[in-house]
Amino acid sequence: MLIVQICVGSSCHIKGAPDIVRLLEEAVAANHLEDDVVLTGSFCTGRCNRVGVTVTVNDEVYTGITRENFREFWEQRILPAVAADRA
């Protein structure tokens, strides 16, 4: 099971955390990964960045996730992590 934790602290909230949560929910549903991915929220992860939201995938922390780079993040980080978790 892949754990994806989205920072919803004040800084990330202002930078678009609600949009990233929505995009993740939609992508999980569209790819039928409800049994493979758990989405959770967290307060500040201490990795504030000038741009975007901080997202932790299992133990890997990614900063700067935005609506604009979400597709790349999904395809290069989430989908491979799901595949590795299934193996």
DANORBEL-V169288 format. One record per pair of residues at least 24 apart in sequence whose ideal C-beta (glycine too) atoms are under 10 Angstrom apart, sorted by the first residue. I is the first residue (numbers start at 1). GAP is how many residues later the second one is. D is the distance in Angstrom with one decimal. If there is no record, write none. Layout:
# DANORBEL-V169288
I:GAP:D ; I:GAP:D
This chain:
# DANORBEL-V169288
1:34:8.2 ; 1:35:6.7 ; 1:36:7.6 ; 1:37:5.8 ; 1:57:9.5 ; 1:81:9.6 ; 1:84:6.9 ; 1:85:10.0 ; 2:26:9.7 ; 2:31:8.2 ; 2:34:6.0 ; 2:35:4.9 ; 2:36:7.0 ; 2:37:9.6 ; 2:55:6.7 ; 2:56:6.5 ; 2:76:7.4 ; 2:77:9.9 ; 2:79:5.4 ; 2:80:5.4 ; 2:81:9.8 ; 2:82:8.8 ; 2:83:5.1 ; 2:84:9.2 ; 3:34:8.1 ; 3:35:5.3 ; 3:36:8.5 ; 3:37:6.6 ; 3:53:7.8 ; 3:54:7.5 ; 3:55:5.7 ; 3:56:9.0 ; 3:78:9.8 ; 3:82:9.6 ; 4:24:8.5 ; 4:33:5.9 ; 4:34:6.9 ; 4:35:5.3 ; 4:36:7.2 ; 4:51:6.5 ; 4:52:7.4 ; 4:53:5.5 ; 4:54:8.3 ; 4:58:10.0 ; 4:73:9.4 ; 4:74:6.9 ; 4:77:8.5 ; 4:78:9.7 ; 5:33:8.9 ; 5:34:8.0 ; 5:35:4.9 ; 5:36:7.1 ; 5:37:5.0 ; 5:40:7.7 ; 5:49:8.9 ; 5:50:6.9 ; 5:51:4.2 ; 5:52:7.9 ; 5:53:9.0 ; 5:56:9.1 ; 6:33:6.8 ; 6:34:7.4 ; 6:35:5.5 ; 6:36:7.2 ; 6:39:9.5 ; 6:47:6.5 ; 6:48:8.0 ; 6:49:5.4 ; 6:50:8.2 ; 6:59:8.4 ; 7:34:7.7 ; 7:35:5.7 ; 7:36:7.3 ; 7:37:6.4 ; 7:38:4.9 ; 7:39:9.2 ; 7:40:7.7 ; 7:41:8.4 ; 7:42:10.0 ; 7:46:6.0 ; 7:47:4.2 ; 7:48:7.1 ; 7:49:7.8 ; 7:54:9.4 ; 7:56:9.1 ; 7:58:9.4 ; 8:32:9.7 ; 8:33:4.4 ; 8:34:6.9 ; 8:35:6.8 ; 8:36:9.0 ; 8:37:10.0 ; 8:45:8.6 ; 8:46:9.9 ; 9:32:9.3 ; 9:33:7.6 ; 9:34:4.7 ; 9:35:3.5 ; 9:36:7.4 ; 9:37:9.2 ; 9:39:8.0 ; 9:44:9.6 ; 9:45:8.5 ; 10:33:8.6 ; 10:34:7.6 ; 10:38:9.6 ; 11:33:6.9 ; 11:34:10.0 ; 11:36:9.9 ; 11:37:4.8 ; 11:38:8.6 ; 11:39:9.9 ; 11:42:9.0 ; 11:43:8.7 ; 12:29:9.7 ; 12:30:9.3 ; 12:31:9.2 ; 12:32:7.6 ; 12:33:8.2 ; 12:35:9.3 ; 12:36:7.4 ; 12:37:8.8 ; 12:40:8.0 ; 12:41:4.5 ; 12:42:5.8 ; 12:43:9.0 ; 12:51:9.5 ; 12:53:9.1 ; 13:30:9.8 ; 13:40:8.6 ; 14:39:9.8 ; 15:33:8.8 ; 15:34:8.0 ; 15:35:8.7 ; 15:36:6.8 ; 15:37:5.7 ; 15:38:5.7 ; 15:39:9.1 ; 15:49:9.0 ; 15:50:9.1 ; 15:51:7.7 ; 16:35:9.3 ; 16:36:6.8 ; 16:37:5.7 ; 16:49:8.3 ; 16:50:6.2 ; 16:51:6.3 ; 16:52:9.8 ; 16:54:9.5 ; 17:24:8.0 ; 17:35:9.3 ; 17:36:4.9 ; 17:37:8.8 ; 17:38:9.2 ; 17:48:9.2 ; 18:35:9.4 ; 19:34:8.3 ; 19:46:9.8 ; 19:47:8.4 ; 19:48:5.3 ; 19:51:8.3 ; 20:32:8.1 ; 20:33:4.7 ; 20:34:9.6 ; 20:35:6.8 ; 20:45:5.7 ; 20:46:7.8 ; 20:47:7.5 ; 20:50:6.7 ; 20:53:8.9 ; 21:32:8.8 ; 21:34:9.8 ; 22:45:9.5 ; 23:42:9.1 ; 23:43:9.9 ; 23:44:6.9 ; 23:47:5.0 ; 23:48:8.7 ; 23:50:9.2 ; 23:51:7.9 ; 24:31:8.1 ; 24:41:9.4 ; 24:46:8.2 ; 24:49:9.5 ; 24:50:8.0 ; 24:54:8.0 ; 26:44:10.0 ; 27:43:8.1 ; 27:44:8.7 ; 27:46:9.8 ; 27:47:5.4 ; 27:48:9.6 ; 27:51:7.4 ; 27:52:9.1 ; 28:46:9.6 ; 28:50:8.7 ; 28:54:9.5 ; 31:43:8.8 ; 31:47:9.1 ; 31:48:7.7 ; 31:51:8.3 ; 33:45:8.5 ; 33:46:8.8 ; 33:49:6.2 ; 36:42:9.9 ; 36:45:9.6 ; 36:46:5.2 ; 36:47:9.5 ; 36:49:6.9 ; 36:50:7.0 ; 37:41:7.4 ; 37:44:8.9 ; 37:45:6.5 ; 37:48:9.0 ; 57:24:5.4 ; 57:25:9.6 ; 58:26:9.5 ; 58:27:8.0
